[in-house]
Amino acid sequence: MRLIESAMFTLTVLGSGSAGNCALVRSARCRLLIDGGLSARQTALRLAQLGLSPDELDGVLLTHEHGDHAGGLEVLCRKHDVPIFCTSTTAETLRYHSGADGGLGKHGNWRLFAGGRDFTVGDIAVQTFAVPHDAVDPVGFVLHCGEAALGYLTDLGHATKLVIERVKTVGTLLIECNHDTALLNADTKRPWSVKQRITSRHGHLSNEAAASVVAQLLCAGGGRLRRAVLGHLSRDCNTPARAIAAVRAGAAGATLEIVCAEQKEVSAEFVVEAVAVAAPPLPEEPADEMISARVEETPPAYQFDLFAA
């Protein structure tokens, strides 16, 4: 695979689907993972295809605590001490389920932020925003590097006005296309209760719902959106062809690159191009002062299935 020059702002999806989600974002001064749902071994192997080691990572941006997004972090962080950027509630939940005496309960390299708070890592400005999903405190991200903007929108039951507002200026968007409605309804492996969860307003986006988001962004963003990377496709209830066709129909003839991220293969490296929208003002205080590294010792009062799809 041809490597992109480090001066560029790029997205590479290491794997996407119910078996594990992880993406790499690179700039001139920063290397970040978004989510850590692949095993530590697979993460290292797929990073090696891009000429990187986990020791070179500047951190992991975590959307939420479910196992297909966070399941590989315990081993990865134990071996390589990678900083984890997440909300305090997400960190508390992971610590609680790991146990205070082991796993992520002993991890000391947390970088905690309140949902909706912006911060910087290297030369990347990170905007965070709440998304509706059945996790404790799920977030989406918009990453800015100069005038280039990347949106990361996965695991949400519907796109709120806030979501559309936050991602309307991005040039490249990774968006969930979890299921095809007809295939999900016809599926005999999933009980009705699971189907209800998936299709709820705190579940996952269908192909049609993702297409609607893309259509809104093409209108609201004034043509800034140039690429949609479709992720988190169900193995049983979707196909790349169906997902691409739905989003293509929603694009209504607009010039838009549409590609699907795979579960078992590393994607191409996508250059996130400038969209003539400046990054948000950087905070005056250093990132280490703005983001707390403290995690509350008291476990949360709730319990959650970390391995929900």
Secondary structure, 3 states (H helix, E strand, C coil): CCCCCCCCCEEEEEECCCCCCEEEEECCCCEEEECCCCCHHHHHHHHHHCCCCHHHCCEEECCCCCHHHHCCHHHHHHHHCCCEEEEHHHHHHHHHHHCCCCHHHHCCCEEEECCCCCEEECCEEEEEEECCCCCCCCEEEEEEECCEEEEEECCCCCCCHHHHHHHCCCCEEEEECCECHHHHHHCCCCCHHHHHHHHCCCCCCEHHHHHHHHHHHHHHCCCCCCEEEEECCCCCCCCHHHHHHHHHHHHCCCCCEEEECCCCCCCCCEECCECCCCCCCCCCCCHHHHCECCCCCCCCCCCCCCCCC
